[in-house]
Amino acid sequence: MMPMAYFLFGLALVVLFAAIIAYYYSGKRSKSVEEAKYRMLDDDHDS
């Protein structure tokens, strides 16, 4: 019974990790994720 519990726990971790990656790299979020990178590279000419 114990090896089955280890297998199910490992499988749950893999599924959770895959869900996090799918959420982060989804098309809807890609614009907001990439926007921060380009905003950081922009020059600030406030003065």
Backbone torsions as a table, in degrees:
resi	resn	phi	psi	omega
1	MET	NA	-36.1	-177.3
2	MET	-66.0	-42.1	178.0
3	PRO	-61.3	-32.4	177.5
4	MET	-66.5	-37.5	178.1
5	ALA	-65.1	-41.6	177.0
6	TYR	-62.7	-41.5	178.9
7	PHE	-63.1	-45.5	-179.2
8	LEU	-66.1	-38.1	177.7
9	PHE	-65.3	-44.2	177.4
10	GLY	-63.1	-41.4	178.0
11	LEU	-63.7	-40.3	178.2
12	ALA	-63.4	-39.3	178.2
13	LEU	-65.9	-41.4	179.0
14	VAL	-64.0	-43.4	179.4
15	VAL	-64.7	-41.8	178.4
16	LEU	-62.9	-44.7	179.0
17	PHE	-62.2	-43.0	178.6
18	ALA	-64.3	-37.8	179.1
19	ALA	-66.9	-39.6	178.1
20	ILE	-64.1	-43.9	179.1
21	ILE	-64.1	-43.7	179.7
22	ALA	-63.2	-39.0	178.8
23	TYR	-66.9	-43.5	-176.0
24	TYR	-68.6	-38.8	-176.3
25	TYR	-96.6	13.3	179.2
26	SER	-67.9	155.6	-176.8
27	GLY	-62.5	-31.6	-178.3
28	LYS	-68.3	-33.2	-176.4
29	ARG	-91.9	-14.3	-172.2
30	SER	-61.5	-36.0	179.8
31	LYS	-65.0	-45.4	-178.7
32	SER	-70.3	-31.3	178.5
33	VAL	-70.5	-44.1	-178.7
34	GLU	-74.4	-25.8	-177.4
35	GLU	-61.3	-37.8	-179.5
36	ALA	-63.8	-36.9	179.9
37	LYS	-63.8	-45.1	-178.4
38	TYR	-73.4	-32.3	177.6
39	ARG	-65.9	-35.3	179.7
40	MET	-68.2	-31.0	-178.3
41	LEU	-84.5	-14.0	-179.8
42	ASP	-68.8	146.2	176.1
43	ASP	-81.9	142.2	177.0
44	ASP	-99.3	110.9	179.4
45	HIS	-115.4	61.3	-178.4
46	ASP	-80.7	-26.1	-175.4
47	SER	-88.9	NA	NA
